[in-house]
Amino acid sequence: MAQIEIYTTPLCGFCHAAKRLLNSKDAGFTEIDVSRDGELRQKMMDRANGRHTVPQIFIDGTHVGGFDDLAALERQGKLDPMLAA
């Protein structure tokens, strides 16, 4: 199973949507809350090529993007192969 990291904040609706989608796939993930930690947020931004919104999702170290990007992969049938890697 792929290693998934998702940078989130507690009140982010898109974060909750991304976690729901991943949970529906029985995909385990590591959630990193950046709401109160500027260093973690900066690390997220560095890894996400400057993107500062949450969620930011990484699958096996590859930046996928936010929820819209994750949902697009699902619609295109590309998410399941990435999760199975």
KOLVO-124066 format. One record per residue (C-alpha): residue number from 1; residue in three letters; z negated, x, y. Coordinates in Angstrom, 3 decimals. Example, Ala and Ser with C-alpha at 12.3 -4.5 7.8 and 13.67 -1.06 7.14 Angstrom:
# residues 2
{rec 1, ALA, {-7.800, 12.300, -4.500}}
{rec 2, SER, {-7.140, 13.670, -1.060}}
This chain:
# residues 85
{rec 1, MET, {0.000, 0.000, 0.000}}
{rec 2, ALA, {0.771, 1.190, 3.502}}
{rec 3, GLN, {-1.905, 2.451, 5.867}}
{rec 4, ILE, {-2.037, 0.133, 8.883}}
{rec 5, GLU, {-3.850, 0.732, 12.149}}
{rec 6, ILE, {-4.066, -1.923, 14.847}}
{rec 7, TYR, {-5.494, -1.296, 18.301}}
{rec 8, THR, {-7.064, -4.486, 19.659}}
{rec 9, THR, {-9.442, -6.131, 22.100}}
{rec 10, PRO, {-11.685, -9.070, 21.131}}
{rec 11, LEU, {-10.164, -11.715, 23.432}}
{rec 12, CYS, {-6.492, -10.905, 22.811}}
{rec 13, GLY, {-4.584, -13.837, 21.312}}
{rec 14, PHE, {-1.689, -11.612, 20.251}}
{rec 15, CYS, {-4.166, -9.344, 18.447}}
{rec 16, HIS, {-5.516, -12.316, 16.517}}
{rec 17, ALA, {-1.964, -13.428, 15.677}}
{rec 18, ALA, {-1.064, -9.956, 14.397}}
{rec 19, LYS, {-4.197, -9.824, 12.238}}
{rec 20, ARG, {-3.442, -13.315, 10.856}}
{rec 21, LEU, {0.082, -12.229, 9.904}}
{rec 22, LEU, {-1.171, -9.062, 8.215}}
{rec 23, ASN, {-3.931, -10.999, 6.427}}
{rec 24, SER, {-1.358, -13.517, 5.179}}
{rec 25, LYS, {0.397, -10.551, 3.550}}
{rec 26, ASP, {-2.889, -9.319, 2.017}}
{rec 27, ALA, {-2.294, -6.119, 3.959}}
{rec 28, GLY, {-5.474, -4.203, 4.629}}
{rec 29, PHE, {-5.727, -2.618, 8.045}}
{rec 30, THR, {-8.029, -0.576, 10.219}}
{rec 31, GLU, {-8.851, -2.313, 13.486}}
{rec 32, ILE, {-9.629, -0.118, 16.484}}
{rec 33, ASP, {-11.275, -1.964, 19.383}}
{rec 34, VAL, {-10.286, -0.291, 22.664}}
{rec 35, SER, {-11.997, -2.788, 24.975}}
{rec 36, ARG, {-14.943, -0.581, 25.874}}
{rec 37, ASP, {-13.692, 2.923, 25.133}}
{rec 38, GLY, {-11.356, 4.562, 27.614}}
{rec 39, GLU, {-10.770, 7.557, 25.357}}
{rec 40, LEU, {-9.634, 5.347, 22.470}}
{rec 41, ARG, {-7.360, 3.378, 24.824}}
{rec 42, GLN, {-5.860, 6.655, 26.070}}
{rec 43, LYS, {-5.312, 7.807, 22.483}}
{rec 44, MET, {-3.574, 4.495, 21.766}}
{rec 45, MET, {-1.357, 4.907, 24.832}}
{rec 46, ASP, {-0.487, 8.479, 23.860}}
{rec 47, ARG, {0.466, 7.380, 20.343}}
{rec 48, ALA, {2.371, 4.316, 21.646}}
{rec 49, ASN, {4.515, 6.283, 24.103}}
{rec 50, GLY, {2.677, 4.951, 27.144}}
{rec 51, ARG, {2.442, 1.321, 26.107}}
{rec 52, HIS, {-0.900, 0.026, 27.334}}
{rec 53, THR, {-1.007, -3.552, 26.064}}
{rec 54, VAL, {-2.689, -4.645, 22.857}}
{rec 55, PRO, {-2.123, -4.930, 20.053}}
{rec 56, GLN, {-0.412, -1.679, 19.233}}
{rec 57, ILE, {0.372, -1.454, 15.541}}
{rec 58, PHE, {1.076, 1.589, 13.385}}
{rec 59, ILE, {2.237, 1.476, 9.770}}
{rec 60, ASP, {1.922, 4.774, 7.908}}
{rec 61, GLY, {1.657, 6.537, 11.259}}
{rec 62, THR, {4.870, 5.004, 12.622}}
{rec 63, HIS, {4.548, 2.997, 15.817}}
{rec 64, VAL, {5.748, -0.553, 15.146}}
{rec 65, GLY, {4.848, -1.967, 18.561}}
{rec 66, GLY, {2.993, -5.139, 19.420}}
{rec 67, PHE, {2.790, -8.569, 17.845}}
{rec 68, ASP, {6.296, -9.593, 18.932}}
{rec 69, ASP, {7.692, -6.502, 17.232}}
{rec 70, LEU, {5.670, -7.175, 14.081}}
{rec 71, ALA, {6.845, -10.801, 14.004}}
{rec 72, ALA, {10.461, -9.681, 14.480}}
{rec 73, LEU, {10.152, -7.362, 11.471}}
{rec 74, GLU, {8.830, -10.315, 9.462}}
{rec 75, ARG, {11.735, -12.572, 10.539}}
{rec 76, GLN, {14.243, -9.845, 9.638}}
{rec 77, GLY, {12.709, -9.357, 6.203}}
{rec 78, LYS, {11.768, -5.769, 7.022}}
{rec 79, LEU, {7.979, -6.088, 7.099}}
{rec 80, ASP, {7.319, -6.496, 3.365}}
{rec 81, PRO, {9.141, -3.264, 2.426}}
{rec 82, MET, {7.183, -1.375, 5.078}}
{rec 83, LEU, {3.898, -2.762, 3.790}}
{rec 84, ALA, {4.772, -1.920, 0.187}}
{rec 85, ALA, {5.522, 1.733, 0.991}}
